[in-house]
Amino acid sequence: MGGVIDAAANQLRVAKRLAPRRKGSFGERFGRLDDRFVFVLGSPRSGTTFLAGAIGSVPGFLDLGEVAPVKAAVPELAALEPEEAARRLRRILALARRAGLVGNVRPVEQTPELAHAARAIPLAYPHARIVHIVRDGRDVVCSLLEKPWLRTAQAATDDAGVPYGSYARFWVEPERRADFEAASDVTRAAWVWRSYVTAARASGVPLVELRYEELATDPAAAADVLAPALAAPVGPLASALSRVHRSSVGRYRTDLSAEQIGEVEAEAGPLLSELGYS
């Protein structure tokens, strides 16, 4: 019974989240569901929210935000065979879109945890596009440290009912669960970044990969890359991307101590080097 109640509560959260966005035409609200999804993946605090919001502001698209029932289901989706995970993902998102009155408009979904179930996305939505935004892991750590999500003895939960805290999530390697829970906040934050980025890039699905630093430096160039990949108008997309926050690039240089940078590199150094963040 608890699972049913939790699922209903999450769908209600979807409806409330999308309530202010219901000003489209009758077809956009009640028409046939458009399955040409855009999924924005990336580590938390990598710019997924900004990027999905920018794409969703373009005419013909709509940002769904992080769909709470999807976020709650990801641990199960990640454990299923991709075909079954795809069927479940379709069911969840179809119900969420109907609950949120999102019909004949291209939906943008931005749940970062889907990086761990990315193989299911093309099976669920063959015409979807997946955008993977990558940000310097050291800057991601700075941003994650501002949030309570990974701290010890946190009693709060997120909008999908997932509890905060230092406990090992489903994406932590089974043999390292105790290490994760005993680690510092900095190490856990670096673990998040490494795990999510690695999962997306190792999924084998087609990705449009975008660097946050390149987006911040030249939004117009980023729009030139994204627009044809998404079949979106370049002008409105460039305008939306131009509102990116540039000041956070390289913040680790002042926000992290040398010891903390060492912790990040100890956990995620090979991936930082592979991506050119060194």
N, C-alpha and C positions, 0 to 999 in steps of 0.2 A: 504493500500500500504506500509505503514511504517513497518508493521510486516513482510511482504514478503521480503522487502529489508534487514531488520535486520537478518532474517533467512538465506538469501543468503550470507550476510556478515559473519555470523558465520560459515557457511559451508566452505567458502573460508579460514577462519582462520584455520579450521581443515586441509584442503589440504596443506596449507603452513606449519603448524606445523609438519605434517607427511612427508613432502617432503624429508628431509634428511634421512628418514628411509625406503626409497623405493628401497633398494638394494637387496631385496629378489628375489626368483625365480619367473617365470611367474605365477605359481600357487599361490604363496604367495601374489602376487599383484592383480591378476585378477580371481583367482579360486573361487570356492564355498565358501561362507562366513562360517567360523567356529563359531558356536554359543556357544562354551564352554568358555564363558567369565570368567574372574576374575574381580570382582568389589572390589576395595579397598575403604572402607568407614572409616570415622573418622572425628573428629573435625578438622577444618583448623589448621595448624601448629602442627599437632600430628605425622607427619612423613608419611603422605599418599603419598606425592610426592616421597620420597626416596623409600618407600616400593614398590610402583607400578613400579618405574624405575628398581628396583632390580629384581622383578619378570619378567618384560618385557624384561630384558636383557638375560634371559635364552633361549636357543635354542627352537624354536617352539612357543614362546610367543612374543608379541609386545605391548609396552606401548603406548596407545593412548594419554596419558596426560589427562588433564581435557577437555572433549569434549564440546566446547563452546555451541553448540545448546542444548546439554543436560542440561548444567548449566542454560541457559536462560529459559528452559522449566520447571525446577523443581517446581517453585511455582504453576504452573498449574497442573503438575503431582501429586503433593501432595494433591491437592484439588479434584482430580478425584477419582472415584471408582477404586480399584486396577486393575480390568480387562481392563478398558479403558486406564488407565495409562500405562499398560503393552503394549498394542497395539501401543500407541503413542511412547513409548520408543523404541520399535523395529523399527518403521519407521525412527525415528531420527537417530538411530545408524546404520541402514542399509545404509542410504544415506551418513552418515559421513564416513563409511568405504569404500564405493565405491569412494567417493570424494578423500579420502586419499590413495587410491590404497592399501587397506588392505583386502586381500581375505582369502586364506586358511592358516591362522595363528591364534593362540589363542590370542584374544585381551584382554588387561588389561585396565580397565576404572577406573579413580581415582577422579571423581567429588565428593567432600565431601558432597555437598548439597543433593546427592541421599540418604543420611541417612534418610531424611524426606519423601522419597518415596520408601523406601526399600521393602515394601510389593509387589510392582509391579515387582521387579526383577525376582523372581522365576517363576512368571507367564509369563514373557516375554522370559526368558531363563531358562528352566527347568534344564539344565545341567551346569548352571553357578555355580561358587563358590564365596562366599562373605567373604572377609577378613575385619575384623574390628580392626583397630589399636587404642589402648587406651593409652594416655599419661597423666601423672600427670597434672591436670587442672591448677595448679599454674605455672608450666613451660610453659604451653600453653599460659597463660595470658602474661607472659614475652615476648613470641615470637609475639603474636598478637599486643602488644603495640608498637613493632618496625615497624608495617605496618600502612598505613593510612586508612585502610578499614573502621574503625568504628569511625573515628574522625569527629567532627563537622565541617561543612562548607568545605567539600572536593569536589572539582569539577570534579575529575577524575572518570573514569569507569574502570572496569576490562575487561579481554579479551572476555567476553561474552556480554559486553555492560551494565553490571549491575553497577549502580552508587555506589560510596563509600559514607560514611557518617554515621551520628548517627541516622538516621531514623529507625523505627521499620520494620524489615523484616517480611516475611510471617510466619516465625516460632516463632515469639514472640506471647505470649498469648494475645488474643484480649483485655482482661480486663487490661493488663499491658503495653500496647503500650506507653502510656504517661510516665510511669515509666522508660521504656527503654530509651526513647529519652532524659529524664532529668538526667539519671544516669551518673556516671563518666566513663571514658574510661576503667578503671579497671573492674568495675561492668559489663559493656557491654561485655568485653572480657570473663569474667567468665560465662556470660549468653550464649554466643556462645558455649563454651565448654559443659556446662550442657545440652543445648538444643540438640546439635548434638549427643552427647553420649547417652542421654536418648532416642532419637528417634530411633537410630540404635538398642539399646538393647531392646526396647519395641516393635519393629516391629513384632516379632514372627517368623521371617525367620531364617533359619539356618545360623549361623555365625561361622567363624573360628576367634576367638578373640585372639589378640596378644598384649602384653604390650610392649610399646616402651622401657621401662627400662630393661625388660628381653632381648629384642632384642639387646640393647646396651651392656648388660653384657655378653651375650653368643650367638652370632649370629649363631654358629653352631647348638646349641640346638633349636633355632628358626627355622632353616632350616629343622631340623629333624621333627618338627611339621608340617610345611607348605608343605613340598615337597609331602608327601603322600596325604594330603588333596587336593592338586592341581594337582596331578599326574604329578609332575615335577621332573626332575633329581636333587637329593639332592646336588651333588658336585657343579655344576654351581650356584645353588641358594645360597649355603653356602658362596661361593666365593663372590657373589654380595652383600650379606647381611653383610659381614665382613667390608664393607666400611662405616658402620653406624657411625654417629657422637656421640661419647660418652660423650663429655665434657659438653653437654647441660643438662644432667640429674641433677636435683636438683639445677638448676640455680636460682630458685626463692629465695633461701636462701640469696643470695647476691644482686639480682636485685630488689626485692620487699621490701618495708618498712613493718614494723609491721602493720601499718594502712592499707596498700594495701592488705596484706594477710588477714586482717580482712574483707575487702570488698569482696574478693574472697570467703571466707568462709560464709559470710552472704548470698551470692547468690547461691553458689554451695556446701556448707558444707556437707549436707546429702549425696550427690553423691560422694564427695571425701571420706567420711567415708565408704560408701558402698563398694567402690573399694579399700579400704585399703590405701588411700593417706591421712594419718593423723599422 
